[in-house]
């Protein structure tokens, strides 16, 4: 696969996640994907990754990502993004506050044979915590 195909797969995966539709992850992610979120844990496997997203959606039910920039090579996609959401459920052990979130981040995804094998996600956790009133 080439850069254009990797960008297309990454975009389709993001669109599905924005619809909160995790049923197609097998088309986008290797079964044994590893995802590292800065300041968080490493998830291993597509089922654990889905479970993390379901927890995110439970706390931020209108969570959405806009891809501001994407760049790719034959085995990587790098993107700069903006996430918006409302903290309307428990999120990382914090009760719902009703506060709006709007923060940015950068992600790097490693692709192998048309699917993401590894991901590194760097959200602006400081901005998120400030908006929630913790910093």
C-alpha positions as CSV (number, residue, x, y, z in Angstrom):
1,X,0.0,0.0,0.0
2,X,1.1,3.6,-0.6
3,X,0.7,6.9,1.0
4,X,-2.6,7.8,-0.7
5,X,-4.2,4.5,0.3
6,X,-3.1,4.9,3.9
7,X,-4.6,8.4,4.0
8,X,-7.9,7.1,2.7
9,X,-8.0,4.3,5.3
10,X,-7.2,6.7,8.1
11,X,-9.9,9.1,6.9
12,X,-12.5,6.4,6.7
13,X,-11.6,5.1,10.2
14,X,-11.9,8.6,11.6
15,X,-15.3,9.1,9.9
16,X,-16.5,5.8,11.4
17,X,-15.3,6.7,14.9
18,X,-17.0,10.1,14.5
19,X,-20.3,8.2,13.9
20,X,-19.3,6.1,16.9
21,X,-19.5,3.1,14.6
22,X,-16.8,0.7,15.7
23,X,-18.1,-2.3,13.7
24,X,-15.7,-1.6,10.8
25,X,-12.5,-1.5,12.8
26,X,-11.4,-4.9,11.4
27,X,-11.1,-3.2,8.0
28,X,-8.8,-0.5,9.4
29,X,-6.8,-2.0,12.2
30,X,-4.7,-5.1,12.7
31,X,-6.1,-7.4,15.3
32,X,-3.0,-6.9,17.4
33,X,-2.8,-3.2,17.1
34,X,-0.9,-1.3,19.8
35,X,-2.0,2.3,20.6
36,X,-0.1,4.5,23.0
37,X,-1.9,7.7,24.3
38,X,0.4,10.2,25.8
39,X,-0.2,10.4,29.6
40,X,-2.3,7.2,29.4
41,X,-1.9,3.6,28.9
42,X,-1.0,1.4,26.0
43,X,-3.9,-0.6,24.5
44,X,-3.1,-3.8,22.7
45,X,-5.6,-5.5,20.3
46,X,-8.5,-4.2,18.4
47,X,-11.0,-5.3,21.1
48,X,-9.2,-3.3,23.9
49,X,-8.9,-0.3,21.5
50,X,-12.7,-0.5,20.9
51,X,-13.4,-0.8,24.6
52,X,-11.3,2.4,25.2
53,X,-13.4,4.3,22.6
54,X,-16.6,3.0,24.1
55,X,-15.5,4.4,27.5
56,X,-14.6,7.7,25.8
57,X,-18.0,7.9,24.1
58,X,-19.8,7.1,27.5
59,X,-18.2,10.2,29.0
60,X,-18.2,12.4,26.0
61,X,-21.2,11.3,24.0
62,X,-20.8,13.8,21.2
63,X,-17.1,13.3,20.8
64,X,-15.9,14.2,17.3
65,X,-12.5,14.7,15.6
66,X,-11.8,17.0,12.7
67,X,-8.6,16.2,10.7
68,X,-6.9,19.5,10.1
69,X,-3.8,18.1,8.4
70,X,-2.7,14.7,7.2
71,X,0.6,13.6,5.8
72,X,1.6,10.1,4.7
73,X,4.4,7.9,3.6
74,X,4.2,4.3,2.4
75,X,4.0,3.1,6.1
76,X,2.9,6.2,8.2
77,X,0.1,8.7,8.5
78,X,0.7,11.8,10.7
79,X,-2.3,14.0,11.4
80,X,-3.0,17.2,13.3
81,X,-6.6,17.2,14.6
82,X,-9.1,19.0,16.8
83,X,-11.5,17.2,19.1
84,X,-14.8,18.6,20.4
85,X,-17.1,17.0,23.0
86,X,-19.4,17.6,25.9
87,X,-18.4,16.1,29.3
88,X,-21.8,14.6,29.9
89,X,-20.9,11.3,31.5
90,X,-18.2,9.8,33.7
91,X,-14.8,10.3,32.1
92,X,-11.6,8.8,33.6
93,X,-13.4,8.6,36.9
94,X,-14.7,12.2,36.8
95,X,-18.4,12.7,37.1
96,X,-20.2,14.6,34.3
97,X,-19.7,18.4,34.4
98,X,-21.6,19.4,31.3
99,X,-18.6,21.4,30.2
100,X,-17.7,21.7,26.5
101,X,-14.3,20.5,25.4
102,X,-12.3,21.7,22.4
103,X,-8.7,20.6,22.2
104,X,-6.1,19.7,19.7
105,X,-3.6,16.9,19.2
106,X,-1.3,15.0,16.9
107,X,-1.3,11.3,16.0
108,X,1.1,9.0,14.2
109,X,-0.1,5.8,12.7
110,X,2.1,3.0,11.4
111,X,0.5,1.0,8.6
112,X,1.2,-2.5,7.4
113,X,-0.6,-4.1,4.4
114,X,-3.4,-1.6,4.4
115,X,-4.2,-1.6,8.1
116,X,-2.9,0.4,11.1
117,X,-0.5,-1.7,13.2
118,X,0.6,0.9,15.8
119,X,-0.6,4.3,16.8
120,X,0.8,7.1,19.0
121,X,-1.8,9.7,20.1
122,X,-0.7,13.0,21.6
123,X,-3.8,15.0,22.8
124,X,-3.3,18.4,24.5
125,X,-4.2,17.0,27.9
126,X,-3.4,20.3,29.6
127,X,-6.0,22.1,27.6
128,X,-8.5,19.4,28.3
129,X,-7.9,19.5,32.0
130,X,-8.1,23.3,32.1
131,X,-11.5,23.2,30.3
132,X,-12.7,20.6,32.9
133,X,-11.5,22.9,35.7
134,X,-8.6,20.8,37.0
135,X,-5.6,22.9,36.0
